Amino acid sequence: MKKGLFFSITLVAAILMSFAVVHAKTQFVTFGTGGITGVYYPTGGAIAKMVNKKKEEYGIRATVESTGGSVFNINAVLNGDLEFGIAQSDRQYQAIQGLAEWQDKGPQKDLRAVFSIHPESVTLVAAVDAGIKTILDLKGKTVNIGNPGSGQRQNAIDALTAVGIDYEKDMKAESVKAAEAPGLLQDGRIDAFFYTVGHPSGAFKEATAGARKVNFVSITGIDSLLSRMPYYAKSSIPMSMYPGAQNDSDTETFGVKATLITSAKVSDDVVYAITKEVFDNFDEFKKLHPAYSHLTKESMLEGLSAPLHDGAVKYFKEAGLM
């Protein structure tokens, strides 16, 4: 009886110790993304799923979190609240240089890039009945420029400033998340909204599918902005993606790149594993969203305004990409 009890206790103890050892070896990482209607959220989810398929091999368990966007993700990564985040290349540049929201804090030297993903266009859509045909027509209108902590907000402000519009004085600026903007537009509570995103986007499909007719507005006359801010580049939005829009031709605008970021404090092994899984499964990754259709492995090393993490560099050298 005593032997049996002793054996049972020993067996349970061994199982618990084994579980503790496995648990101790597992590293938990979280990807900060953006709103659930954008491209960031499914991107983070897809990367996490790839890594979790090999959790026994890497000892990494990945989860994804919907967040307020680029600025939130950068700050959370630097604070250690997130291990990875997706951020616009302009916000990455500003953090590294100690500009915009980081002006008081100074250069964020621990910020690291892993790879870039898809191009994102600064997109402006407006209700036809609001009479907005150019960006200059936003004067006197109610326009959502994006929630504080999102990359899109600064993009909208940059575009408005470039054409001489003071968003605080010349119009009524709303500050809601991108996911809420299509509903507000269709309900007549705003006249237009900005959103920086890869296309096609669920938010714009929703905005163009309602009873209130809408059109995409070109953002032009911003050459001085493009010359001053090297992380911006001209882009075009194919209207074939949005048959509900009242546009006769593609929309000209400008944009940035979405990038996967991390901190210098995250281990090389973890960053290496994340990079390897995405690039070793590149064809599968490209199928995740139409915004990835023109991706190449080489292009994913472009548009990076922060230093590459050593773990990513290790993989890129092994794969002959550096």
SULQUI-V53766 format. One record per pair of residues at least 24 apart in sequence whose C-alpha atoms are under 10 Angstrom apart, sorted by sequence separation. I is the first residue (numbers start at 1). J is the second residue. D is the distance in whole Angstrom. If there is no record, write none. Layout:
BEGIN
I_J_D + I_J_D
END
This chain:
BEGIN
41_65_8 + 42_66_10 + 71_95_9 + 89_113_10 + 135_159_9 + 136_160_8 + 143_167_9 + 153_177_10 + 179_203_6 + 182_206_6 + 183_207_7 + 186_210_6 + 187_211_9 + 188_212_8 + 192_216_10 + 215_239_10 + 231_255_8 + 232_256_5 + 233_257_9 + 297_321_8 + 298_322_9 + 41_66_6 + 135_160_8 + 150_175_10 + 152_177_10 + 153_178_10 + 178_203_7 + 179_204_10 + 181_206_10 + 182_207_5 + 185_210_9 + 186_211_7 + 187_212_8 + 192_217_9 + 231_256_6 + 232_257_9 + 40_66_9 + 41_67_9 + 75_101_10 + 87_113_10 + 139_165_7 + 152_178_9 + 178_204_10 + 181_207_8 + 182_208_8 + 186_212_6 + 216_242_10 + 230_256_10 + 231_257_8 + 40_67_10 + 75_102_9 + 86_113_10 + 89_116_8 + 136_163_7 + 138_165_8 + 139_166_9 + 140_167_10 + 145_172_10 + 146_173_9 + 147_174_8 + 148_175_7 + 150_177_8 + 179_206_10 + 182_209_10 + 183_210_9 + 185_212_8 + 186_213_8 + 215_242_10 + 27_55_9 + 41_69_10 + 84_112_10 + 85_113_10 + 86_114_10 + 88_116_9 + 135_163_8 + 136_164_8 + 137_165_10 + 139_167_9 + 142_170_10 + 143_171_7 + 144_172_8 + 145_173_6 + 146_174_7 + 147_175_5 + 148_176_8 + 149_177_10 + 150_178_9 + 182_210_9 + 185_213_10 + 186_214_9 + 226_254_8 + 26_55_8 + 36_65_10 + 40_69_8 + 84_113_10 + 85_114_10 + 86_115_10 + 87_116_9 + 88_117_10 + 123_152_9 + 136_165_7 + 138_167_9 + 140_169_9 + 141_170_8 + 142_171_6 + 143_172_6 + 144_173_6 + 145_174_6 + 146_175_5 + 147_176_5 + 148_177_9 + 185_214_9 + 215_244_9 + 216_245_7 + 226_255_10 + 26_56_9 + 35_65_9 + 36_66_7 + 40_70_10 + 71_101_8 + 78_108_8 + 84_114_9 + 86_116_9 + 87_117_10 + 88_118_10 + 89_119_10 + 122_152_7 + 135_165_9 + 139_169_9 + 140_170_6 + 141_171_5 + 142_172_5 + 143_173_5 + 144_174_4 + 145_175_6 + 146_176_5 + 147_177_5 + 214_244_8 + 215_245_5 + 216_246_8 + 217_247_9 + 25_56_10 + 27_58_9 + 28_59_9 + 29_60_7 + 30_61_9 + 31_62_7 + 32_63_9 + 33_64_7 + 34_65_8 + 35_66_6 + 36_67_9 + 71_102_10 + 78_109_9 + 86_117_9 + 88_119_9 + 89_120_10 + 121_152_10 + 122_153_10 + 139_170_5 + 140_171_4 + 141_172_6 + 142_173_6 + 143_174_6 + 144_175_6 + 145_176_8 + 146_177_6 + 147_178_8 + 213_244_8 + 214_245_6 + 215_246_5 + 216_247_7 + 220_251_10 + 222_253_9 + 26_58_8 + 27_59_6 + 28_60_6 + 29_61_6 + 30_62_6 + 31_63_6 + 32_64_6 + 33_65_6 + 34_66_5 + 35_67_6 + 78_110_7 + 88_120_8 + 120_152_10 + 123_155_10 + 124_156_9 + 138_170_8 + 139_171_5 + 140_172_7 + 141_173_8 + 142_174_7 + 143_175_9 + 144_176_7 + 145_177_9 + 146_178_6 + 213_245_7 + 214_246_6 + 215_247_6 + 218_250_9 + 219_251_8 + 220_252_7 + 221_253_10 + 222_254_9 + 25_58_10 + 26_59_5 + 27_60_5 + 28_61_5 + 29_62_5 + 30_63_5 + 31_64_5 + 32_65_5 + 33_66_5 + 34_67_5 + 35_68_7 + 75_108_9 + 77_110_9 + 78_111_7 + 122_155_7 + 123_156_9 + 138_171_7 + 139_172_9 + 140_173_10 + 144_177_9 + 145_178_9 + 146_179_10 + 209_242_9 + 213_246_7 + 214_247_9 + 215_248_10 + 216_249_10 + 217_250_10 + 218_251_5 + 219_252_6 + 220_253_6 + 22_56_9 + 25_59_6 + 26_60_5 + 27_61_6 + 28_62_6 + 29_63_6 + 30_64_5 + 31_65_6 + 32_66_6 + 33_67_6 + 34_68_6 + 35_69_7 + 74_108_9 + 77_111_8 + 78_112_10 + 121_155_10 + 122_156_7 + 137_171_10 + 138_172_9 + 144_178_8 + 146_180_10 + 208_242_7 + 209_243_9 + 210_244_8 + 216_250_9 + 217_251_7 + 218_252_5 + 219_253_5 + 220_254_8 + 24_59_9 + 25_60_8 + 26_61_7 + 27_62_8 + 28_63_8 + 29_64_9 + 30_65_7 + 31_66_9 + 32_67_6 + 33_68_8 + 34_69_5 + 77_112_10 + 146_181_9 + 159_194_10 + 207_242_10 + 208_243_8 + 209_244_6 + 216_251_7 + 217_252_8 + 218_253_6 + 219_254_7 + 276_311_10 + 23_59_9 + 31_67_10 + 32_68_9 + 33_69_6 + 34_70_8 + 75_111_9 + 144_180_10 + 145_181_9 + 205_241_8 + 206_242_10 + 208_244_5 + 209_245_8 + 215_251_10 + 216_252_9 + 217_253_9 + 218_254_9 + 275_311_8 + 276_312_8 + 279_315_9 + 22_59_8 + 32_69_8 + 33_70_8 + 74_111_8 + 122_159_9 + 144_181_7 + 156_193_9 + 157_194_10 + 200_237_9 + 204_241_10 + 205_242_6 + 207_244_9 + 208_245_5 + 272_309_9 + 274_311_9 + 275_312_6 + 279_316_9 + 32_70_9 + 34_72_9 + 74_112_10 + 143_181_9 + 156_194_6 + 199_237_7 + 200_238_9 + 204_242_8 + 205_243_9 + 206_244_9 + 207_245_9 + 208_246_8 + 271_309_7 + 272_310_8 + 273_311_8 + 274_312_8 + 275_313_9 + 276_314_10 + 33_72_9 + 34_73_9 + 155_194_9 + 156_195_8 + 198_237_9 + 199_238_8 + 200_239_10 + 205_244_8 + 271_310_8 + 272_311_4 + 273_312_9 + 275_314_10 + 276_315_6 + 280_319_9 + 32_72_8 + 33_73_7 + 44_84_9 + 144_184_9 + 155_195_9 + 156_196_8 + 200_240_10 + 201_241_9 + 204_244_10 + 205_245_9 + 260_300_10 + 271_311_5 + 272_312_5 + 275_315_7 + 276_316_9 + 279_319_9 + 32_73_6 + 44_85_8 + 144_185_9 + 153_194_8 + 155_196_7 + 200_241_6 + 201_242_9 + 204_245_9 + 259_300_9 + 268_309_8 + 269_310_9 + 270_311_7 + 271_312_6 + 272_313_8 + 274_315_10 + 275_316_8 + 31_73_9 + 32_74_9 + 44_86_8 + 143_185_9 + 152_194_7 + 153_195_8 + 154_196_10 + 199_241_8 + 200_242_8 + 258_300_10 + 259_301_10 + 267_309_9 + 268_310_6 + 269_311_6 + 270_312_9 + 271_313_9 + 272_314_7 + 273_315_9 + 276_318_10 + 43_86_9 + 142_185_10 + 152_195_6 + 153_196_9 + 199_242_10 + 257_300_10 + 259_302_10 + 261_304_10 + 264_307_9 + 266_309_9 + 267_310_9 + 268_311_4 + 269_312_9 + 271_314_9 + 272_315_6 + 276_319_9 + 32_76_8 + 151_195_9 + 152_196_5 + 259_303_8 + 260_304_9 + 262_306_10 + 264_308_9 + 265_309_10 + 266_310_10 + 267_311_7 + 268_312_8 + 271_315_9 + 272_316_9 + 32_77_8 + 40_85_9 + 41_86_9 + 150_195_10 + 151_196_8 + 152_197_8 + 257_302_9 + 258_303_9 + 259_304_7 + 261_306_9 + 263_308_10 + 264_309_6 + 266_311_9 + 268_313_9 + 269_314_10 + 31_77_9 + 40_86_7 + 142_188_10 + 143_189_9 + 144_190_7 + 150_196_9 + 151_197_10 + 257_303_6 + 258_304_9 + 259_305_9 + 261_307_10 + 262_308_9 + 263_309_8 + 264_310_8 + 268_314_8 + 30_77_10 + 39_86_10 + 40_87_9 + 142_189_8 + 143_190_6 + 144_191_8 + 145_192_9 + 146_193_8 + 256_303_8 + 257_304_8 + 259_306_10 + 261_308_9 + 262_309_8 + 264_311_10 + 101_149_9 + 142_190_5 + 143_191_6 + 144_192_7 + 145_193_6 + 146_194_7 + 261_309_9 + 32_81_9 + 141_190_8 + 142_191_5 + 143_192_5 + 144_193_5 + 145_194_5 + 146_195_7 + 241_290_10 + 32_82_7 + 141_191_6 + 142_192_7 + 143_193_5 + 144_194_6 + 145_195_7 + 146_196_9 + 30_81_8 + 31_82_6 + 32_83_8 + 33_84_9 + 34_85_9 + 141_192_8 + 142_193_9 + 143_194_8 + 144_195_9 + 145_196_10 + 29_81_10 + 30_82_6 + 31_83_7 + 32_84_6 + 33_85_6 + 34_86_8 + 29_82_7 + 30_83_6 + 31_84_5 + 32_85_4 + 33_86_5 + 34_87_9 + 101_154_10 + 138_191_9 + 29_83_6 + 30_84_6 + 31_85_5 + 32_86_6 + 33_87_8 + 100_154_9 + 138_192_8 + 28_83_9 + 29_84_7 + 30_85_8 + 31_86_8 + 32_87_9 + 138_193_10 + 163_219_9 + 125_182_9 + 163_220_9 + 198_255_9 + 127_185_7 + 130_188_10 + 162_220_10 + 163_221_7 + 196_254_10 + 197_255_9 + 198_256_10 + 91_150_9 + 92_151_10 + 126_185_8 + 127_186_8 + 129_188_10 + 132_191_8 + 160_219_9 + 162_221_8 + 163_222_7 + 196_255_7 + 197_256_9 + 198_257_9 + 91_151_6 + 125_185_9 + 130_190_9 + 131_191_9 + 132_192_8 + 159_219_8 + 162_222_6 + 196_256_8 + 197_257_9 + 198_258_9 + 90_151_8 + 91_152_10 + 127_188_9 + 130_191_6 + 159_220_9 + 161_222_9 + 162_223_9 + 163_224_10 + 196_257_10 + 197_258_9 + 88_150_9 + 89_151_9 + 129_191_9 + 130_192_8 + 159_221_9 + 160_222_9 + 162_224_7 + 163_225_9 + 196_258_10 + 87_150_9 + 88_151_6 + 91_154_9 + 127_190_9 + 128_191_9 + 159_222_7 + 162_225_6 + 87_151_7 + 88_152_9 + 90_154_9 + 91_155_10 + 126_190_9 + 127_191_6 + 128_192_9 + 158_222_9 + 161_225_9 + 162_226_10 + 90_155_9 + 126_191_6 + 127_192_6 + 125_191_9 + 126_192_4 + 127_193_9 + 159_225_8 + 125_192_6 + 126_193_7 + 158_225_8 + 124_192_7 + 125_193_6 + 126_194_9 + 124_193_6 + 125_194_7 + 123_193_8 + 124_194_5 + 125_195_9 + 123_194_5 + 124_195_7 + 158_229_10 + 232_303_10 + 122_194_7 + 123_195_5 + 124_196_9 + 231_303_7 + 122_195_6 + 123_196_6 + 230_303_10 + 231_304_9 + 43_117_9 + 75_149_10 + 121_195_8 + 122_196_4 + 123_197_7 + 231_305_8 + 74_149_10 + 120_195_9 + 121_196_5 + 122_197_7 + 123_198_9 + 230_305_10 + 72_148_9 + 73_149_9 + 120_196_6 + 121_197_6 + 122_198_9 + 123_199_10 + 40_117_10 + 71_148_8 + 72_149_5 + 73_150_9 + 119_196_10 + 120_197_5 + 121_198_6 + 155_232_9 + 40_118_10 + 68_146_10 + 69_147_9 + 71_149_5 + 72_150_7 + 119_197_8 + 120_198_4 + 121_199_8 + 39_118_9 + 68_147_8 + 69_148_9 + 70_149_7 + 71_150_6 + 72_151_9 + 118_197_9 + 119_198_6 + 120_199_7 + 125_204_8 + 68_148_8 + 69_149_6 + 70_150_5 + 71_151_6 + 118_198_7 + 119_199_9 + 124_204_10 + 127_207_9 + 137_217_10 + 39_120_9 + 68_149_6 + 69_150_5 + 70_151_5 + 71_152_10 + 117_198_10 + 118_199_9 + 123_204_9 + 126_207_9 + 127_208_9 + 67_149_9 + 68_150_6 + 69_151_7 + 70_152_9 + 125_207_8 + 126_208_10 + 132_214_10 + 133_215_8 + 134_216_9 + 135_217_7 + 67_150_9 + 68_151_9 + 69_152_9 + 125_208_9 + 129_212_8 + 132_215_9 + 133_216_9 + 134_217_6 + 135_218_7 + 136_219_9 + 128_212_8 + 129_213_8 + 130_214_9 + 132_216_10 + 133_217_6 + 134_218_7 + 135_219_6 + 127_212_7 + 128_213_6 + 129_214_8 + 132_217_8 + 133_218_8 + 134_219_7 + 135_220_8 + 127_213_6 + 128_214_5 + 129_215_10 + 134_220_9 + 135_221_10 + 126_213_9 + 127_214_4 + 128_215_6 + 126_214_5 + 127_215_6 + 128_216_9 + 201_289_10 + 125_214_7 + 126_215_6 + 127_216_9 + 200_289_9 + 201_290_9 + 125_215_6 + 126_216_6 + 127_217_10 + 199_289_9 + 200_290_7 + 201_291_9 + 124_215_9 + 125_216_4 + 126_217_7 + 198_289_9 + 199_290_7 + 200_291_7 + 124_216_6 + 125_217_6 + 198_290_9 + 199_291_5 + 123_216_8 + 124_217_5 + 125_218_9 + 198_291_6 + 199_292_9 + 123_217_8 + 124_218_7 + 159_253_10 + 197_291_9 + 198_292_9 + 123_218_8 + 124_219_8 + 159_254_9 + 122_218_10 + 123_219_8 + 122_219_8 + 155_254_10 + 155_255_8 + 155_256_9 + 151_256_10 + 69_177_10 + 88_196_9 + 68_177_8 + 88_197_10 + 68_178_10 + 122_232_10 + 121_232_10 + 121_233_9 + 122_234_10 + 121_234_9 + 122_235_9 + 123_236_10 + 119_233_10 + 121_235_6 + 122_236_10 + 123_237_8 + 35_150_10 + 120_235_8 + 121_236_7 + 122_237_10 + 34_150_8 + 119_235_9 + 120_236_10 + 121_237_7 + 120_237_10 + 128_245_10 + 127_245_10 + 128_246_8 + 126_245_10 + 127_246_10 + 125_245_9 + 124_251_9 + 123_251_9 + 123_252_9 + 124_253_9 + 122_252_10 + 123_253_7 + 121_252_9 + 122_253_7 + 123_254_8 + 121_253_7 + 122_254_6 + 123_255_9 + 121_254_6 + 122_255_5 + 120_254_8 + 121_255_4 + 122_256_8 + 119_254_10 + 120_255_5 + 121_256_7 + 93_229_10 + 119_255_7 + 120_256_5 + 121_257_8 + 93_230_9 + 94_231_10 + 119_256_6 + 120_257_5 + 93_231_8 + 118_256_9 + 119_257_4 + 120_258_7 + 90_229_8 + 92_231_10 + 118_257_6 + 119_258_6 + 38_178_8 + 90_230_9 + 91_231_9 + 117_257_7 + 118_258_6 + 119_259_9 + 37_178_8 + 38_179_8 + 90_231_6 + 116_257_7 + 117_258_5 + 118_259_8 + 35_177_8 + 36_178_10 + 37_179_6 + 89_231_7 + 90_232_7 + 116_258_6 + 117_259_6 + 34_177_10 + 35_178_7 + 36_179_7 + 37_180_10 + 88_231_9 + 89_232_9 + 115_258_9 + 116_259_4 + 117_260_7 + 34_178_10 + 35_179_6 + 115_259_6 + 116_260_6 + 34_179_10 + 35_180_10 + 114_259_7 + 115_260_6 + 116_261_9 + 113_259_7 + 114_260_5 + 115_261_8 + 113_260_6 + 114_261_6 + 112_260_9 + 113_261_5 + 114_262_7 + 112_261_6 + 113_262_6 + 114_263_10 + 111_261_7 + 112_262_5 + 113_263_8 + 111_262_6 + 112_263_5 + 113_264_9 + 110_262_9 + 111_263_5 + 112_264_6 + 110_263_6 + 111_264_6 + 112_265_9 + 109_263_9 + 110_264_5 + 111_265_9 + 112_266_10 + 108_263_10 + 109_264_9 + 110_265_7 + 110_266_10 + 38_195_9 + 40_197_9 + 114_271_7 + 38_196_9 + 39_197_7 + 40_198_9 + 114_272_9 + 38_197_7 + 39_198_6 + 37_197_10 + 38_198_8 + 39_199_8 + 114_274_9 + 115_275_8 + 38_199_9 + 39_200_9 + 114_275_7 + 38_200_9 + 39_201_7 + 38_201_6 + 39_202_9 + 115_278_10 + 37_201_7 + 38_202_7 + 37_202_5 + 38_203_7 + 90_255_9 + 91_256_9 + 36_202_9 + 37_203_6 + 38_204_10 + 89_255_10 + 90_256_7 + 92_258_10 + 36_203_10 + 37_204_9 + 88_255_9 + 89_256_6 + 90_257_8 + 91_258_10 + 92_259_8 + 35_203_10 + 88_256_6 + 89_257_5 + 90_258_9 + 91_259_10 + 92_260_10 + 37_206_10 + 87_256_10 + 88_257_6 + 89_258_6 + 90_259_10 + 92_261_8 + 117_286_10 + 87_257_8 + 88_258_5 + 89_259_6 + 87_258_6 + 88_259_6 + 89_260_9 + 118_289_10 + 120_291_9 + 86_258_7 + 87_259_5 + 88_260_9 + 89_261_10 + 118_290_10 + 119_291_8 + 86_259_6 + 87_260_6 + 88_261_10 + 118_291_6 + 119_292_9 + 85_259_8 + 86_260_5 + 87_261_7 + 117_291_9 + 118_292_6 + 85_260_6 + 86_261_6 + 117_292_8 + 118_293_9 + 119_294_10 + 84_260_7 + 85_261_5 + 86_262_9 + 118_294_8 + 119_295_9 + 84_261_6 + 85_262_6 + 118_295_7 + 83_261_9 + 84_262_5 + 85_263_10 + 117_295_8 + 118_296_10 + 83_262_6 + 84_263_8 + 116_295_10 + 117_296_9 + 82_262_8 + 83_263_7 + 117_297_9 + 82_263_9 + 116_297_10 + 118_299_9 + 80_262_10 + 83_265_9 + 84_266_9 + 115_297_9 + 116_298_10 + 117_299_8 + 118_300_8 + 78_261_10 + 80_263_8 + 83_266_7 + 115_298_10 + 116_299_8 + 117_300_6 + 77_261_8 + 78_262_8 + 79_263_9 + 82_266_10 + 83_267_10 + 115_299_9 + 116_300_5 + 117_301_9 + 119_303_9 + 77_262_6 + 78_263_6 + 80_265_8 + 115_300_5 + 116_301_6 + 117_302_9 + 118_303_10 + 76_262_10 + 77_263_6 + 78_264_9 + 80_266_9 + 114_300_9 + 115_301_6 + 116_302_7 + 117_303_9 + 74_261_8 + 76_263_10 + 77_264_10 + 78_265_9 + 83_270_10 + 84_271_9 + 114_301_9 + 115_302_8 + 116_303_7 + 70_258_9 + 73_261_9 + 74_262_8 + 77_265_10 + 83_271_9 + 113_301_9 + 115_303_9 + 116_304_7 + 70_259_10 + 73_262_9 + 74_263_9 + 77_266_9 + 115_304_7 + 116_305_10 + 84_274_10 + 113_303_10 + 114_304_9 + 70_261_10 + 113_304_7 + 112_304_9 + 113_305_8 + 114_306_9 + 112_305_9 + 113_306_5 + 114_307_9 + 115_308_8 + 111_305_10 + 112_306_5 + 113_307_6 + 114_308_6 + 115_309_9 + 111_306_7 + 112_307_5 + 113_308_5 + 114_309_6 + 110_306_9 + 111_307_8 + 112_308_5 + 113_309_6 + 114_310_9 + 109_306_9 + 110_307_9 + 111_308_9 + 112_309_5 + 113_310_10 + 114_311_8 + 115_312_8 + 108_306_10 + 109_307_9 + 111_309_9 + 112_310_9 + 114_312_6 + 115_313_10 + 110_309_10 + 113_312_8 + 114_313_8 + 112_312_10 + 97_305_9 + 60_269_10 + 96_305_8 + 97_306_9 + 60_270_7 + 93_303_10 + 95_305_9 + 96_306_6 + 58_269_9 + 59_270_9 + 92_303_10 + 93_304_8 + 94_305_9 + 95_306_9 + 96_307_9 + 58_270_8 + 62_274_10 + 92_304_8 + 93_305_5 + 94_306_10 + 60_273_9 + 89_302_10 + 90_303_9 + 92_305_6 + 93_306_7 + 59_273_10 + 60_274_9 + 89_303_7 + 90_304_9 + 91_305_9 + 92_306_6 + 58_273_7 + 88_303_10 + 89_304_6 + 90_305_8 + 44_260_9 + 57_273_10 + 58_274_10 + 88_304_10 + 89_305_6 + 43_260_10 + 88_305_10 + 89_306_9 + 40_258_8 + 39_258_9 + 40_259_10 + 51_270_10 + 54_273_10 + 40_260_10 + 51_273_8 + 51_274_7 + 54_277_9 + 50_274_8 + 51_275_10 + 53_277_10 + 51_276_9 + 48_274_8 + 51_277_6 + 33_260_9 + 47_274_8 + 50_277_6 + 51_278_9 + 32_260_10 + 47_275_9 + 49_277_10 + 50_278_7 + 31_260_9 + 32_261_10 + 48_277_10 + 31_261_9 + 47_277_8 + 48_278_10 + 31_262_9 + 47_278_7 + 50_281_8 + 46_278_9 + 50_284_10 + 50_285_9 + 29_266_10 + 46_284_10 + 47_285_8 + 46_285_8 + 29_270_9 + 28_270_10 + 43_285_9 + 46_288_8 + 27_270_8 + 43_288_8 + 42_288_8 + 43_289_8 + 42_289_8 + 39_288_10 + 39_289_8 + 39_290_10 + 39_291_8 + 39_292_10
END
